[in-house]
Amino acid sequence: MKEPTLVILAAGLSSRYGSLKQIDPIGPGGEFIIDYSVYDACRAGFKRVLFLIAPEMRADFEDAIGARVRGSIEVDYAYQSLDRCLPESYTVPEGRVRPWGTAHALICCRERLDGPFAMINADDFYGARAYAKMYEWLCNVDAQARPMRFSMVGYNLGNTVTDAGRVCRGACRTSGGKLEFIEELTYVVKTPDGPAFSTDNGATLRPLSEDTTVSMNFWGFTPALFDEIERRFPAFLANGLNDNPQAEMLVPNLVGELLREGLCTVDVMRSDDVWHGMTYREDKPEVMAAVRALIAEGKYPEKLWK
């Protein structure tokens, strides 16, 4: 069995945040959310991290993050750009500025991965227990099994919404610790009556239960996933942009398709931790306060890296 790798997706445009939030300090020693992710991964047993970034970010990212965590974990890079891993003869449409989404991000990592891997977002603080559960699962998964075996860490929706604005969440239906259905909700907001979602850009809000299990893009995969992404990506480019030229091929939607077709199973590992993230600039004070509280409880040292 190959050693599991932690893949951190950090190539996003940070359009809602307003700057490169991946390297915006939130810890007392100048640490970023990514530092805490890598630290928790090291404690769980991960020995290698693969940062998925935009090519132009490499120098700044290495100076800010890569260089200071190398003493604790093996560091590698993969790159996502609009012209990478596209079908032959396909050209990027005029006006397209967003990356092609998280599923495309994984394809950009394919040549750097040859074993089971976990995938997380760069701007989400998941909690230490999630990494421990995921590492153990990845160390025991049968990568040759068919249907393909995947996993995810599930959170209570009420622990993952922000006062600052709308967020995207993968709403899940589970049974017996298995994922049965997942729907990517792209407009989820916090209201005085609890979480709610909209399918018409906020014109109509429909309530959601606070204990709804949601995906925060903490997934466990085997390399078998790559063939399915590459097989489906051309169809997404041909048909998926008709209604929205800036649409993205998202991992939750891909997993949902595979589930419906009986091609995979997904083990759901629940986390009761409160998620912290920096979707918006207004989220930063809350994240900083949460980190200070965790340090006061002895869960993290004052400075992560000696």
Beta strands, then each sheet from edge to edge (+ up, - down):
strand 1: 5-9
strand 2: 48-53
strand 3: 74-79
strand 4: 117-121
strand 5: 124-125
strand 6: 148-156
strand 7: 167-175
strand 8: 178-191
strand 9: 194-197
strand 10: 206-207
strand 11: 213-221
strand 12: 264-271
strand 13: 276-277
sheet 1: 3+ 2+ 1+ 4+ 11- 6+ 12+
sheet 2: 3+ 2+ 1+ 4+ 11- 7+ 8- 9+ 10-
sheet 3: 5+ 13-
end
